[in-house]
Amino acid sequence: MVEARHNKAEAAIELEFSFEDKGYVEVTMLDENGNLAYSYHRFHSSPKRSHCIPSDQLHGQVYLLRVAFNGDTVINEVIELT
């Protein structure tokens, strides 16, 4: 399970990961033109983790967020930074 929320006060998109086991997490964000705006990938030994994406470094308004765990997409949603 993954939860994503835009925290305007902290200028960040906050991700909370809760998986059943350890594994490889991939986070990508594409802008509205399909360009890669953010990428993160790492092996997590703990099933519960958090990660922040600094939204003040993003220049667009609409992004497609994809999170994959061990190669399987677990979240694919549109994030609006308004």
C-alpha positions, 0 to 999 in steps of 0.5 A: 500500500502506498499513500501520497499527499501534497503537503503545501506547508512543507513544499513536499509530496509525502509518500508512505509505503507499507509493504508485506516484505522488503523489496525494491521501490521505484518512484517516478514522476512525469510532467504533463508532456511525458518528461521525467521530472523525478526518479527515486529507486532503492532497496528497502529492508523495512516494509514500512518507509516514507519518502518526500519529493520536494515539490518546490523543485518541480516546475509544472502543475500536473504530474503522473506519479508511479510507484512500483514495488519489486517491478509491479506498479502499486500506484499510478495517479495524477498529482496536482500541485495547485 
